[in-house]
């Protein structure tokens, strides 16, 4: 059964044209408004700093959050990629969550303003995330972070990007991240799982909306490439230990849990946590949901433990 606070948010979001029929510009504007209404300002941190990292398409904006907690010297670094179907979302829309994760993890959190589809389809956003992980790892000392303790994290499409980036780094012989935290990750272009049928409508992210996001991201390309669908990668061994959070009322539930099992089968230590009563996107609803606040705290604690 859907949590009462979560259901209240979903009911408030219901009505109007279905998301898969709304123009992209309107989707983006609505996503930004939702941050103000549902996320709140987020907690205070010691410093928020705007950076740029050189990427293949030009400078990639990064927003760095330094926690007040000074118990870890130097602090670890978490590179975070926001969700939004590779189409919506921004440094501002994920700002409250990144603040909360910096507080909960005790780490510097670097939020990546990667390029979005359809203007920049696959693999532009992925290439930006890879470039930022590399660039910030190289600059960790300059930023006051420990270069040997770098993690990646993200939600939804952002989780897709960071876990694929971790595999790309492994394949290129780069130092791998120490940990990965994946919140309701997009893992497979196959849209025929049980959760895609059971949760197709009524829980925020619909099956039709997710199909549209995939189409905009891939721009006619093959979604079964492992760099798009990480569940289909032939070799997941050697990837960072993972914390994977899924939610029951989500079209992405089954593929996220299948990816966690595939990582585990490849010898990667995995903690899989399903939140019953929650819906896709709830991580950002901290101003309206105790379940959201609890989930953000748990992701932060997993990052703190994984980087200890």
ChimeraX commands (.cxc) that place a marker at each C-alpha (Angstrom):
marker #1 position 0.00,0.00,0.00 radius 0.5
marker #1 position 1.30,3.44,-0.93 radius 0.5
marker #1 position 2.43,5.55,2.02 radius 0.5
marker #1 position -0.15,8.25,2.87 radius 0.5
marker #1 position 2.28,11.15,2.41 radius 0.5
marker #1 position 3.53,9.71,-0.88 radius 0.5
marker #1 position -0.04,9.21,-2.10 radius 0.5
marker #1 position -0.83,12.83,-1.21 radius 0.5
marker #1 position 2.03,14.00,-3.43 radius 0.5
marker #1 position 0.99,11.68,-6.27 radius 0.5
marker #1 position -2.61,12.88,-6.08 radius 0.5
marker #1 position -1.46,16.50,-6.18 radius 0.5
marker #1 position 0.68,15.75,-9.24 radius 0.5
marker #1 position -2.19,13.96,-11.04 radius 0.5
marker #1 position -4.36,15.75,-13.55 radius 0.5
marker #1 position -3.45,17.68,-16.62 radius 0.5
marker #1 position -2.02,16.17,-19.80 radius 0.5
marker #1 position 0.05,12.99,-19.47 radius 0.5
marker #1 position 3.76,13.63,-19.15 radius 0.5
marker #1 position 4.63,11.84,-22.38 radius 0.5
marker #1 position 2.56,14.43,-24.30 radius 0.5
marker #1 position 3.96,17.54,-22.62 radius 0.5
marker #1 position 6.59,19.54,-24.55 radius 0.5
marker #1 position 10.11,19.13,-23.20 radius 0.5
marker #1 position 10.42,22.78,-22.17 radius 0.5
marker #1 position 7.26,22.49,-20.07 radius 0.5
marker #1 position 8.46,19.24,-18.52 radius 0.5
marker #1 position 11.69,20.92,-17.47 radius 0.5
marker #1 position 9.93,23.95,-16.02 radius 0.5
marker #1 position 7.55,21.71,-14.07 radius 0.5
marker #1 position 10.45,19.69,-12.70 radius 0.5
marker #1 position 12.10,22.86,-11.40 radius 0.5
marker #1 position 8.85,24.07,-9.78 radius 0.5
marker #1 position 8.48,20.69,-8.09 radius 0.5
marker #1 position 11.82,21.21,-6.35 radius 0.5
marker #1 position 10.51,24.32,-4.59 radius 0.5
marker #1 position 7.22,22.67,-3.66 radius 0.5
marker #1 position 8.38,19.21,-2.64 radius 0.5
marker #1 position 12.09,19.30,-1.82 radius 0.5
marker #1 position 12.38,22.38,0.35 radius 0.5
marker #1 position 15.68,24.24,0.64 radius 0.5
marker #1 position 17.71,21.35,2.03 radius 0.5
marker #1 position 20.04,21.59,5.02 radius 0.5
marker #1 position 22.83,24.10,5.49 radius 0.5
marker #1 position 26.32,23.04,4.44 radius 0.5
marker #1 position 29.70,24.62,5.06 radius 0.5
marker #1 position 30.27,25.64,1.43 radius 0.5
marker #1 position 28.64,25.50,-1.98 radius 0.5
marker #1 position 31.07,26.08,-4.83 radius 0.5
marker #1 position 30.51,26.29,-8.59 radius 0.5
marker #1 position 33.13,24.55,-10.73 radius 0.5
marker #1 position 33.70,23.50,-14.31 radius 0.5
marker #1 position 35.35,20.34,-15.59 radius 0.5
marker #1 position 36.54,20.00,-19.16 radius 0.5
marker #1 position 34.38,17.55,-21.09 radius 0.5
marker #1 position 34.18,16.31,-24.68 radius 0.5
marker #1 position 31.43,18.80,-25.49 radius 0.5
marker #1 position 32.92,21.72,-23.58 radius 0.5
marker #1 position 32.99,22.72,-19.92 radius 0.5
marker #1 position 30.67,20.68,-17.68 radius 0.5
marker #1 position 29.20,22.62,-14.74 radius 0.5
marker #1 position 29.64,21.04,-11.32 radius 0.5
marker #1 position 28.26,22.20,-7.97 radius 0.5
marker #1 position 30.33,21.10,-4.99 radius 0.5
marker #1 position 28.88,20.77,-1.47 radius 0.5
marker #1 position 31.16,20.68,1.55 radius 0.5
marker #1 position 29.57,19.30,4.71 radius 0.5
marker #1 position 29.76,21.02,8.06 radius 0.5
marker #1 position 30.79,17.71,9.62 radius 0.5
marker #1 position 34.57,17.81,9.91 radius 0.5
marker #1 position 35.08,14.37,11.38 radius 0.5
marker #1 position 36.65,12.95,8.22 radius 0.5
marker #1 position 40.01,14.49,7.26 radius 0.5
marker #1 position 40.23,14.81,4.36 radius 0.5
marker #1 position 36.62,13.99,3.40 radius 0.5
marker #1 position 35.72,11.54,0.70 radius 0.5
marker #1 position 34.20,12.70,-2.60 radius 0.5
marker #1 position 30.86,11.63,-4.08 radius 0.5
marker #1 position 30.11,12.42,-7.74 radius 0.5
marker #1 position 26.32,12.65,-8.14 radius 0.5
marker #1 position 24.22,12.58,-11.34 radius 0.5
marker #1 position 20.59,13.70,-11.14 radius 0.5
marker #1 position 17.63,11.86,-12.57 radius 0.5
marker #1 position 15.06,13.07,-15.06 radius 0.5
marker #1 position 15.03,10.58,-17.92 radius 0.5
marker #1 position 18.21,12.14,-19.39 radius 0.5
marker #1 position 15.87,14.96,-20.49 radius 0.5
marker #1 position 14.90,17.03,-17.42 radius 0.5
marker #1 position 16.64,17.95,-14.17 radius 0.5
marker #1 position 19.44,20.33,-13.29 radius 0.5
marker #1 position 21.92,21.34,-10.63 radius 0.5
marker #1 position 19.11,23.35,-9.02 radius 0.5
marker #1 position 16.53,20.57,-9.07 radius 0.5
marker #1 position 18.80,18.17,-7.18 radius 0.5
marker #1 position 20.35,20.83,-4.92 radius 0.5
marker #1 position 18.37,19.96,-1.75 radius 0.5
marker #1 position 19.13,16.25,-2.10 radius 0.5
marker #1 position 22.85,16.88,-2.61 radius 0.5
marker #1 position 22.92,19.10,0.46 radius 0.5
marker #1 position 21.25,16.37,2.50 radius 0.5
marker #1 position 23.60,13.70,1.15 radius 0.5
marker #1 position 26.66,15.79,2.01 radius 0.5
marker #1 position 25.37,16.09,5.58 radius 0.5
marker #1 position 24.45,12.39,5.87 radius 0.5
marker #1 position 27.61,11.04,4.24 radius 0.5
marker #1 position 30.16,13.50,5.62 radius 0.5
marker #1 position 31.62,13.63,2.10 radius 0.5
marker #1 position 32.06,16.36,-0.47 radius 0.5
marker #1 position 29.24,15.91,-2.99 radius 0.5
marker #1 position 29.83,17.04,-6.58 radius 0.5
marker #1 position 26.63,17.39,-8.60 radius 0.5
marker #1 position 27.11,17.07,-12.36 radius 0.5
marker #1 position 25.26,19.33,-14.81 radius 0.5
marker #1 position 25.58,16.90,-17.71 radius 0.5
marker #1 position 24.16,17.60,-21.16 radius 0.5
marker #1 position 20.52,16.63,-21.70 radius 0.5
marker #1 position 18.61,14.99,-24.53 radius 0.5
marker #1 position 17.07,15.58,-27.00 radius 0.5
marker #1 position 19.52,18.40,-27.74 radius 0.5
marker #1 position 22.39,16.14,-26.72 radius 0.5
marker #1 position 21.39,12.47,-27.12 radius 0.5
marker #1 position 23.30,9.36,-26.05 radius 0.5
marker #1 position 26.16,9.22,-25.22 radius 0.5
marker #1 position 26.67,12.94,-24.47 radius 0.5
marker #1 position 25.49,12.87,-20.86 radius 0.5
marker #1 position 27.45,9.70,-20.17 radius 0.5
marker #1 position 30.63,11.21,-21.59 radius 0.5
marker #1 position 30.18,14.27,-19.38 radius 0.5
marker #1 position 29.81,12.12,-16.26 radius 0.5
marker #1 position 32.91,10.09,-17.12 radius 0.5
marker #1 position 34.88,13.29,-17.68 radius 0.5
marker #1 position 33.76,14.75,-14.35 radius 0.5
marker #1 position 34.66,11.62,-12.38 radius 0.5
marker #1 position 38.11,11.62,-13.97 radius 0.5
marker #1 position 38.61,15.35,-13.62 radius 0.5
marker #1 position 37.52,15.59,-10.00 radius 0.5
marker #1 position 39.51,12.52,-9.00 radius 0.5
marker #1 position 42.60,14.23,-10.42 radius 0.5
marker #1 position 41.74,17.48,-8.62 radius 0.5
marker #1 position 40.60,15.89,-5.36 radius 0.5
marker #1 position 43.61,17.07,-3.41 radius 0.5
marker #1 position 43.15,20.62,-4.68 radius 0.5
marker #1 position 39.50,20.47,-3.57 radius 0.5
marker #1 position 40.42,19.19,-0.12 radius 0.5
marker #1 position 39.14,15.65,-0.73 radius 0.5
marker #1 position 40.77,12.24,-0.49 radius 0.5
marker #1 position 41.53,11.03,-4.05 radius 0.5
marker #1 position 41.58,7.41,-2.86 radius 0.5
marker #1 position 37.99,7.61,-1.59 radius 0.5
marker #1 position 35.74,8.57,-4.48 radius 0.5
marker #1 position 32.21,7.23,-4.92 radius 0.5
marker #1 position 29.55,7.69,-7.57 radius 0.5
marker #1 position 25.85,8.06,-6.94 radius 0.5
marker #1 position 22.69,9.02,-8.78 radius 0.5
marker #1 position 18.98,8.53,-9.11 radius 0.5
marker #1 position 17.02,7.09,-12.03 radius 0.5
marker #1 position 18.72,8.11,-15.32 radius 0.5
marker #1 position 21.57,9.57,-13.27 radius 0.5
marker #1 position 22.10,6.20,-11.62 radius 0.5
marker #1 position 22.26,4.69,-15.10 radius 0.5
marker #1 position 24.97,7.17,-16.06 radius 0.5
marker #1 position 27.18,6.70,-13.02 radius 0.5
marker #1 position 27.14,2.90,-13.03 radius 0.5
marker #1 position 27.94,2.81,-16.77 radius 0.5
marker #1 position 30.66,5.38,-16.13 radius 0.5
marker #1 position 32.15,3.14,-13.44 radius 0.5
marker #1 position 32.32,0.27,-15.92 radius 0.5
marker #1 position 33.88,2.49,-18.58 radius 0.5
marker #1 position 36.54,3.59,-16.12 radius 0.5
marker #1 position 37.24,-0.04,-15.24 radius 0.5
marker #1 position 37.61,-0.95,-18.90 radius 0.5
marker #1 position 39.93,2.02,-19.51 radius 0.5
marker #1 position 42.19,1.05,-16.62 radius 0.5
marker #1 position 41.33,4.15,-14.56 radius 0.5
marker #1 position 41.22,3.94,-10.77 radius 0.5
marker #1 position 37.71,2.68,-10.06 radius 0.5
marker #1 position 35.37,4.47,-7.67 radius 0.5
marker #1 position 35.31,2.91,-4.22 radius 0.5
marker #1 position 31.51,2.67,-4.02 radius 0.5
marker #1 position 28.32,3.29,-5.97 radius 0.5
marker #1 position 24.88,4.26,-4.66 radius 0.5
marker #1 position 22.08,3.76,-7.18 radius 0.5
marker #1 position 18.56,4.98,-6.47 radius 0.5
marker #1 position 15.83,3.40,-8.63 radius 0.5
marker #1 position 18.32,3.03,-11.51 radius 0.5
marker #1 position 17.39,2.76,-15.19 radius 0.5
marker #1 position 19.11,-0.46,-16.24 radius 0.5
marker #1 position 17.47,-1.94,-19.34 radius 0.5
marker #1 position 15.70,-0.70,-22.48 radius 0.5
marker #1 position 13.44,-3.77,-22.29 radius 0.5
marker #1 position 10.06,-2.35,-21.21 radius 0.5
marker #1 position 8.29,-5.68,-20.67 radius 0.5
marker #1 position 9.02,-6.45,-17.01 radius 0.5
marker #1 position 6.22,-7.20,-14.57 radius 0.5
marker #1 position 6.65,-3.81,-12.91 radius 0.5
marker #1 position 6.19,-2.07,-16.26 radius 0.5
marker #1 position 2.78,-3.73,-16.46 radius 0.5
marker #1 position 1.73,-3.52,-12.81 radius 0.5
marker #1 position 2.92,0.05,-12.23 radius 0.5
marker #1 position 2.34,1.51,-15.68 radius 0.5
marker #1 position 0.14,4.35,-14.43 radius 0.5
marker #1 position -0.83,6.05,-11.20 radius 0.5
marker #1 position 2.58,6.26,-9.53 radius 0.5
marker #1 position 4.20,9.35,-11.02 radius 0.5
marker #1 position 6.55,7.98,-13.67 radius 0.5
marker #1 position 4.40,6.14,-16.22 radius 0.5
marker #1 position 5.45,3.46,-18.68 radius 0.5
marker #1 position 4.58,5.80,-21.57 radius 0.5
marker #1 position 6.73,8.58,-20.12 radius 0.5
marker #1 position 9.68,6.24,-19.72 radius 0.5
marker #1 position 9.32,5.06,-23.32 radius 0.5
marker #1 position 9.44,8.67,-24.45 radius 0.5
marker #1 position 12.53,9.38,-22.36 radius 0.5
marker #1 position 14.30,6.40,-23.89 radius 0.5
marker #1 position 13.33,7.53,-27.40 radius 0.5
marker #1 position 14.60,11.07,-26.79 radius 0.5
marker #1 position 17.82,9.82,-25.23 radius 0.5
marker #1 position 18.65,7.22,-27.87 radius 0.5
marker #1 position 17.54,9.30,-30.89 radius 0.5
marker #1 position 16.96,6.15,-32.88 radius 0.5
marker #1 position 20.01,4.30,-31.58 radius 0.5
marker #1 position 20.15,0.79,-30.16 radius 0.5
marker #1 position 19.07,0.76,-26.53 radius 0.5
marker #1 position 20.48,-2.72,-26.00 radius 0.5
marker #1 position 24.05,-1.45,-26.00 radius 0.5
marker #1 position 25.53,-1.98,-22.54 radius 0.5
marker #1 position 26.43,1.70,-22.31 radius 0.5
marker #1 position 22.69,2.42,-22.47 radius 0.5
marker #1 position 21.39,-0.72,-20.72 radius 0.5
marker #1 position 23.95,-1.68,-18.06 radius 0.5
marker #1 position 22.05,-4.85,-17.17 radius 0.5
marker #1 position 23.15,-6.23,-20.57 radius 0.5
marker #1 position 26.87,-5.71,-19.99 radius 0.5
marker #1 position 28.67,-9.03,-20.51 radius 0.5
marker #1 position 31.05,-8.51,-17.56 radius 0.5
marker #1 position 30.14,-6.68,-14.36 radius 0.5
marker #1 position 33.01,-8.03,-12.31 radius 0.5
marker #1 position 35.36,-5.58,-10.67 radius 0.5
marker #1 position 32.77,-2.83,-10.36 radius 0.5
marker #1 position 32.48,-0.90,-7.08 radius 0.5
marker #1 position 30.45,-2.32,-4.19 radius 0.5
marker #1 position 26.90,-1.08,-4.54 radius 0.5
marker #1 position 23.94,0.13,-2.55 radius 0.5
marker #1 position 20.85,-0.20,-4.75 radius 0.5
marker #1 position 17.56,1.35,-3.65 radius 0.5
marker #1 position 14.34,0.45,-5.44 radius 0.5
marker #1 position 10.73,1.30,-4.72 radius 0.5
marker #1 position 7.72,-0.96,-5.02 radius 0.5
marker #1 position 5.48,1.42,-6.98 radius 0.5
marker #1 position 7.83,2.03,-9.88 radius 0.5
marker #1 position 8.07,0.79,-13.46 radius 0.5
marker #1 position 11.85,0.55,-12.93 radius 0.5
marker #1 position 11.62,-1.71,-9.88 radius 0.5
marker #1 position 12.29,-5.04,-11.57 radius 0.5
marker #1 position 15.22,-3.94,-13.72 radius 0.5
marker #1 position 16.91,-2.24,-10.77 radius 0.5
marker #1 position 16.62,-5.38,-8.68 radius 0.5
marker #1 position 17.76,-7.54,-11.61 radius 0.5
marker #1 position 20.84,-5.33,-11.92 radius 0.5
marker #1 position 21.60,-5.71,-8.22 radius 0.5
marker #1 position 21.40,-9.50,-8.61 radius 0.5
marker #1 position 23.62,-9.39,-11.71 radius 0.5
marker #1 position 26.25,-7.37,-9.84 radius 0.5
marker #1 position 26.14,-9.84,-6.98 radius 0.5
marker #1 position 26.46,-12.78,-9.38 radius 0.5
marker #1 position 29.58,-11.10,-10.80 radius 0.5
marker #1 position 31.14,-11.00,-7.33 radius 0.5
marker #1 position 30.33,-7.38,-6.51 radius 0.5
marker #1 position 29.20,-6.81,-2.89 radius 0.5
marker #1 position 25.65,-5.44,-3.06 radius 0.5
marker #1 position 23.09,-4.16,-0.58 radius 0.5
marker #1 position 19.61,-4.11,-2.13 radius 0.5
marker #1 position 16.96,-2.08,-0.33 radius 0.5
marker #1 position 13.36,-1.87,-1.54 radius 0.5
marker #1 position 11.15,0.88,-0.13 radius 0.5
marker #1 position 7.57,-0.32,0.01 radius 0.5
marker #1 position 4.96,2.42,-0.09 radius 0.5
marker #1 position 7.20,4.77,-2.08 radius 0.5
marker #1 position 7.04,5.89,-5.70 radius 0.5
marker #1 position 9.57,6.87,-8.33 radius 0.5
marker #1 position 11.03,10.31,-7.68 radius 0.5
marker #1 position 10.26,10.31,-3.97 radius 0.5
marker #1 position 13.89,10.97,-3.00 radius 0.5
marker #1 position 13.27,14.63,-3.88 radius 0.5
marker #1 position 10.07,14.98,-1.81 radius 0.5
marker #1 position 11.85,15.68,1.48 radius 0.5
marker #1 position 9.60,18.61,2.43 radius 0.5
marker #1 position 6.50,16.43,2.22 radius 0.5
marker #1 position 7.50,12.88,3.14 radius 0.5
marker #1 position 9.16,11.27,6.12 radius 0.5
marker #1 position 9.84,8.26,3.90 radius 0.5
marker #1 position 11.84,10.48,1.57 radius 0.5
marker #1 position 13.89,11.95,4.42 radius 0.5
marker #1 position 14.56,8.44,5.70 radius 0.5
marker #1 position 15.70,7.26,2.27 radius 0.5
marker #1 position 18.09,10.18,1.77 radius 0.5
marker #1 position 19.57,9.51,5.20 radius 0.5
marker #1 position 19.99,5.82,4.36 radius 0.5
marker #1 position 21.71,6.55,1.05 radius 0.5
marker #1 position 24.02,8.97,2.85 radius 0.5
marker #1 position 24.80,6.40,5.53 radius 0.5
marker #1 position 25.56,3.80,2.86 radius 0.5
marker #1 position 27.99,6.22,1.20 radius 0.5
marker #1 position 29.63,7.02,4.53 radius 0.5
marker #1 position 30.10,3.33,5.30 radius 0.5
marker #1 position 31.25,2.47,1.77 radius 0.5
marker #1 position 33.87,5.22,1.86 radius 0.5
marker #1 position 35.06,4.68,5.44 radius 0.5
marker link #1:1,2 radius 0.2
marker link #1:2,3 radius 0.2
marker link #1:3,4 radius 0.2
marker link #1:4,5 radius 0.2
marker link #1:5,6 radius 0.2
marker link #1:6,7 radius 0.2
marker link #1:7,8 radius 0.2
marker link #1:8,9 radius 0.2
marker link #1:9,10 radius 0.2
marker link #1:10,11 radius 0.2
marker link #1:11,12 radius 0.2
marker link #1:12,13 radius 0.2
marker link #1:13,14 radius 0.2
marker link #1:14,15 radius 0.2
marker link #1:15,16 radius 0.2
marker link #1:16,17 radius 0.2
marker link #1:17,18 radius 0.2
marker link #1:18,19 radius 0.2
marker link #1:19,20 radius 0.2
marker link #1:20,21 radius 0.2
marker link #1:21,22 radius 0.2
marker link #1:22,23 radius 0.2
marker link #1:23,24 radius 0.2
marker link #1:24,25 radius 0.2
marker link #1:25,26 radius 0.2
marker link #1:26,27 radius 0.2
marker link #1:27,28 radius 0.2
marker link #1:28,29 radius 0.2
marker link #1:29,30 radius 0.2
marker link #1:30,31 radius 0.2
marker link #1:31,32 radius 0.2
marker link #1:32,33 radius 0.2
marker link #1:33,34 radius 0.2
marker link #1:34,35 radius 0.2
marker link #1:35,36 radius 0.2
marker link #1:36,37 radius 0.2
marker link #1:37,38 radius 0.2
marker link #1:38,39 radius 0.2
marker link #1:39,40 radius 0.2
marker link #1:40,41 radius 0.2
marker link #1:41,42 radius 0.2
marker link #1:42,43 radius 0.2
marker link #1:43,44 radius 0.2
marker link #1:44,45 radius 0.2
marker link #1:45,46 radius 0.2
marker link #1:46,47 radius 0.2
marker link #1:47,48 radius 0.2
marker link #1:48,49 radius 0.2
marker link #1:49,50 radius 0.2
marker link #1:50,51 radius 0.2
marker link #1:51,52 radius 0.2
marker link #1:52,53 radius 0.2
marker link #1:53,54 radius 0.2
marker link #1:54,55 radius 0.2
marker link #1:55,56 radius 0.2
marker link #1:56,57 radius 0.2
marker link #1:57,58 radius 0.2
marker link #1:58,59 radius 0.2
marker link #1:59,60 radius 0.2
marker link #1:60,61 radius 0.2
marker link #1:61,62 radius 0.2
marker link #1:62,63 radius 0.2
marker link #1:63,64 radius 0.2
marker link #1:64,65 radius 0.2
marker link #1:65,66 radius 0.2
marker link #1:66,67 radius 0.2
marker link #1:67,68 radius 0.2
marker link #1:68,69 radius 0.2
marker link #1:69,70 radius 0.2
marker link #1:70,71 radius 0.2
marker link #1:71,72 radius 0.2
marker link #1:72,73 radius 0.2
marker link #1:73,74 radius 0.2
marker link #1:74,75 radius 0.2
marker link #1:75,76 radius 0.2
marker link #1:76,77 radius 0.2
marker link #1:77,78 radius 0.2
marker link #1:78,79 radius 0.2
marker link #1:79,80 radius 0.2
marker link #1:80,81 radius 0.2
marker link #1:81,82 radius 0.2
marker link #1:82,83 radius 0.2
marker link #1:83,84 radius 0.2
marker link #1:84,85 radius 0.2
marker link #1:85,86 radius 0.2
marker link #1:86,87 radius 0.2
marker link #1:87,88 radius 0.2
marker link #1:88,89 radius 0.2
marker link #1:89,90 radius 0.2
marker link #1:90,91 radius 0.2
marker link #1:91,92 radius 0.2
marker link #1:92,93 radius 0.2
marker link #1:93,94 radius 0.2
marker link #1:94,95 radius 0.2
marker link #1:95,96 radius 0.2
marker link #1:96,97 radius 0.2
marker link #1:97,98 radius 0.2
marker link #1:98,99 radius 0.2
marker link #1:99,100 radius 0.2
marker link #1:100,101 radius 0.2
marker link #1:101,102 radius 0.2
marker link #1:102,103 radius 0.2
marker link #1:103,104 radius 0.2
marker link #1:104,105 radius 0.2
marker link #1:105,106 radius 0.2
marker link #1:106,107 radius 0.2
marker link #1:107,108 radius 0.2
marker link #1:108,109 radius 0.2
marker link #1:109,110 radius 0.2
marker link #1:110,111 radius 0.2
marker link #1:111,112 radius 0.2
marker link #1:112,113 radius 0.2
marker link #1:113,114 radius 0.2
marker link #1:114,115 radius 0.2
marker link #1:115,116 radius 0.2
marker link #1:116,117 radius 0.2
marker link #1:117,118 radius 0.2
marker link #1:118,119 radius 0.2
marker link #1:119,120 radius 0.2
marker link #1:120,121 radius 0.2
marker link #1:121,122 radius 0.2
marker link #1:122,123 radius 0.2
marker link #1:123,124 radius 0.2
marker link #1:124,125 radius 0.2
marker link #1:125,126 radius 0.2
marker link #1:126,127 radius 0.2
marker link #1:127,128 radius 0.2
marker link #1:128,129 radius 0.2
marker link #1:129,130 radius 0.2
marker link #1:130,131 radius 0.2
marker link #1:131,132 radius 0.2
marker link #1:132,133 radius 0.2
marker link #1:133,134 radius 0.2
marker link #1:134,135 radius 0.2
marker link #1:135,136 radius 0.2
marker link #1:136,137 radius 0.2
marker link #1:137,138 radius 0.2
marker link #1:138,139 radius 0.2
marker link #1:139,140 radius 0.2
marker link #1:140,141 radius 0.2
marker link #1:141,142 radius 0.2
marker link #1:142,143 radius 0.2
marker link #1:143,144 radius 0.2
marker link #1:144,145 radius 0.2
marker link #1:145,146 radius 0.2
marker link #1:146,147 radius 0.2
marker link #1:147,148 radius 0.2
marker link #1:148,149 radius 0.2
marker link #1:149,150 radius 0.2
marker link #1:150,151 radius 0.2
marker link #1:151,152 radius 0.2
marker link #1:152,153 radius 0.2
marker link #1:153,154 radius 0.2
marker link #1:154,155 radius 0.2
marker link #1:155,156 radius 0.2
marker link #1:156,157 radius 0.2
marker link #1:157,158 radius 0.2
marker link #1:158,159 radius 0.2
marker link #1:159,160 radius 0.2
marker link #1:160,161 radius 0.2
marker link #1:161,162 radius 0.2
marker link #1:162,163 radius 0.2
marker link #1:163,164 radius 0.2
marker link #1:164,165 radius 0.2
marker link #1:165,166 radius 0.2
marker link #1:166,167 radius 0.2
marker link #1:167,168 radius 0.2
marker link #1:168,169 radius 0.2
marker link #1:169,170 radius 0.2
marker link #1:170,171 radius 0.2
marker link #1:171,172 radius 0.2
marker link #1:172,173 radius 0.2
marker link #1:173,174 radius 0.2
marker link #1:174,175 radius 0.2
marker link #1:175,176 radius 0.2
marker link #1:176,177 radius 0.2
marker link #1:177,178 radius 0.2
marker link #1:178,179 radius 0.2
marker link #1:179,180 radius 0.2
marker link #1:180,181 radius 0.2
marker link #1:181,182 radius 0.2
marker link #1:182,183 radius 0.2
marker link #1:183,184 radius 0.2
marker link #1:184,185 radius 0.2
marker link #1:185,186 radius 0.2
marker link #1:186,187 radius 0.2
marker link #1:187,188 radius 0.2
marker link #1:188,189 radius 0.2
marker link #1:189,190 radius 0.2
marker link #1:190,191 radius 0.2
marker link #1:191,192 radius 0.2
marker link #1:192,193 radius 0.2
marker link #1:193,194 radius 0.2
marker link #1:194,195 radius 0.2
marker link #1:195,196 radius 0.2
marker link #1:196,197 radius 0.2
marker link #1:197,198 radius 0.2
marker link #1:198,199 radius 0.2
marker link #1:199,200 radius 0.2
marker link #1:200,201 radius 0.2
marker link #1:201,202 radius 0.2
marker link #1:202,203 radius 0.2
marker link #1:203,204 radius 0.2
marker link #1:204,205 radius 0.2
marker link #1:205,206 radius 0.2
marker link #1:206,207 radius 0.2
marker link #1:207,208 radius 0.2
marker link #1:208,209 radius 0.2
marker link #1:209,210 radius 0.2
marker link #1:210,211 radius 0.2
marker link #1:211,212 radius 0.2
marker link #1:212,213 radius 0.2
marker link #1:213,214 radius 0.2
marker link #1:214,215 radius 0.2
marker link #1:215,216 radius 0.2
marker link #1:216,217 radius 0.2
marker link #1:217,218 radius 0.2
marker link #1:218,219 radius 0.2
marker link #1:219,220 radius 0.2
marker link #1:220,221 radius 0.2
marker link #1:221,222 radius 0.2
marker link #1:222,223 radius 0.2
marker link #1:223,224 radius 0.2
marker link #1:224,225 radius 0.2
marker link #1:225,226 radius 0.2
marker link #1:226,227 radius 0.2
marker link #1:227,228 radius 0.2
marker link #1:228,229 radius 0.2
marker link #1:229,230 radius 0.2
marker link #1:230,231 radius 0.2
marker link #1:231,232 radius 0.2
marker link #1:232,233 radius 0.2
marker link #1:233,234 radius 0.2
marker link #1:234,235 radius 0.2
marker link #1:235,236 radius 0.2
marker link #1:236,237 radius 0.2
marker link #1:237,238 radius 0.2
marker link #1:238,239 radius 0.2
marker link #1:239,240 radius 0.2
marker link #1:240,241 radius 0.2
marker link #1:241,242 radius 0.2
marker link #1:242,243 radius 0.2
marker link #1:243,244 radius 0.2
marker link #1:244,245 radius 0.2
marker link #1:245,246 radius 0.2
marker link #1:246,247 radius 0.2
marker link #1:247,248 radius 0.2
marker link #1:248,249 radius 0.2
marker link #1:249,250 radius 0.2
marker link #1:250,251 radius 0.2
marker link #1:251,252 radius 0.2
marker link #1:252,253 radius 0.2
marker link #1:253,254 radius 0.2
marker link #1:254,255 radius 0.2
marker link #1:255,256 radius 0.2
marker link #1:256,257 radius 0.2
marker link #1:257,258 radius 0.2
marker link #1:258,259 radius 0.2
marker link #1:259,260 radius 0.2
marker link #1:260,261 radius 0.2
marker link #1:261,262 radius 0.2
marker link #1:262,263 radius 0.2
marker link #1:263,264 radius 0.2
marker link #1:264,265 radius 0.2
marker link #1:265,266 radius 0.2
marker link #1:266,267 radius 0.2
marker link #1:267,268 radius 0.2
marker link #1:268,269 radius 0.2
marker link #1:269,270 radius 0.2
marker link #1:270,271 radius 0.2
marker link #1:271,272 radius 0.2
marker link #1:272,273 radius 0.2
marker link #1:273,274 radius 0.2
marker link #1:274,275 radius 0.2
marker link #1:275,276 radius 0.2
marker link #1:276,277 radius 0.2
marker link #1:277,278 radius 0.2
marker link #1:278,279 radius 0.2
marker link #1:279,280 radius 0.2
marker link #1:280,281 radius 0.2
marker link #1:281,282 radius 0.2
marker link #1:282,283 radius 0.2
marker link #1:283,284 radius 0.2
marker link #1:284,285 radius 0.2
marker link #1:285,286 radius 0.2
marker link #1:286,287 radius 0.2
marker link #1:287,288 radius 0.2
marker link #1:288,289 radius 0.2
marker link #1:289,290 radius 0.2
marker link #1:290,291 radius 0.2
marker link #1:291,292 radius 0.2
marker link #1:292,293 radius 0.2
marker link #1:293,294 radius 0.2
marker link #1:294,295 radius 0.2
marker link #1:295,296 radius 0.2
marker link #1:296,297 radius 0.2
marker link #1:297,298 radius 0.2
marker link #1:298,299 radius 0.2
marker link #1:299,300 radius 0.2
marker link #1:300,301 radius 0.2
marker link #1:301,302 radius 0.2
marker link #1:302,303 radius 0.2
marker link #1:303,304 radius 0.2
marker link #1:304,305 radius 0.2
marker link #1:305,306 radius 0.2
marker link #1:306,307 radius 0.2
marker link #1:307,308 radius 0.2
view
